[in-house]
């Protein structure tokens, strides 16, 4: 017996795009965690640099914003 597979009216790349978004979200999670650790290490360092910490925090905020958009949150 042959199984009927319903075809959707969308190009094949649509599915690939969804997988890419999932992967992007996972990679962002990892990079956000690493950035948080870098900030913490710098804050706790005797060579703490306020400008460097500020730049890392801005980068972290940008990554978190992208992650929200990738996941569809507002």
matplotlib code that plots the C-alpha trace (Angstrom):
import matplotlib.pyplot as plt

x = [0.0, 1.4, 1.4, -0.1, 2.2, 0.5, 2.5, 2.5, 2.6, 6.0, 9.5, 11.8, 14.0, 11.2, 11.9, 15.6, 15.1, 13.3, 16.1, 18.6, 16.6, 16.7, 20.4, 21.0, 19.0, 21.1, 24.4, 23.2, 22.5, 26.0, 27.6, 25.4, 26.5, 30.2, 29.8, 28.2, 31.2, 33.7, 31.9, 31.9, 35.5, 36.4, 34.3, 36.0, 39.5, 42.0, 42.6, 38.9, 38.3, 35.0, 35.0, 35.7, 32.9, 30.5, 31.3, 30.8, 27.5, 26.3, 27.3, 25.5, 22.3, 22.5, 22.8, 19.9, 17.8, 18.7, 17.9, 14.4, 13.8, 14.9, 12.6, 9.7, 9.3, 8.6]
y = [0.0, 3.4, 6.1, 9.4, 12.4, 15.7, 18.3, 21.9, 24.8, 26.1, 25.8, 23.2, 26.0, 27.0, 23.9, 24.5, 28.1, 26.9, 24.5, 27.3, 29.5, 26.7, 26.2, 30.0, 30.1, 27.3, 28.9, 32.3, 30.6, 29.2, 32.6, 34.5, 32.2, 32.6, 36.4, 36.4, 34.5, 36.9, 39.9, 38.2, 37.4, 40.9, 42.5, 40.3, 40.9, 43.2, 44.7, 45.5, 48.0, 49.9, 50.6, 47.0, 45.8, 48.4, 47.2, 43.5, 44.4, 46.2, 43.2, 40.9, 43.0, 42.9, 39.1, 38.7, 41.0, 38.9, 35.7, 37.1, 37.9, 34.4, 32.8, 35.1, 36.8, 40.5]
z = [0.0, -1.0, 1.7, 0.6, 1.4, 1.4, -0.5, 0.7, -1.8, -0.8, -2.1, -0.5, 0.8, 3.3, 5.4, 5.2, 6.4, 9.4, 10.3, 9.8, 12.3, 14.9, 14.4, 14.6, 17.9, 19.3, 18.2, 19.7, 23.0, 23.2, 22.2, 24.7, 27.5, 26.5, 26.3, 29.8, 31.1, 29.4, 31.0, 34.4, 34.1, 33.1, 35.9, 38.4, 37.0, 38.6, 35.1, 34.7, 31.9, 32.0, 28.2, 27.3, 29.7, 28.2, 24.6, 25.6, 27.3, 24.1, 22.0, 24.5, 24.2, 20.4, 20.4, 22.8, 20.6, 17.5, 19.4, 20.3, 16.7, 15.5, 18.0, 17.0, 20.4, 20.5]

ax = plt.figure().add_subplot(projection="3d")
ax.plot(x, y, z, "-o")
ax.set_aspect("equal")
plt.show()
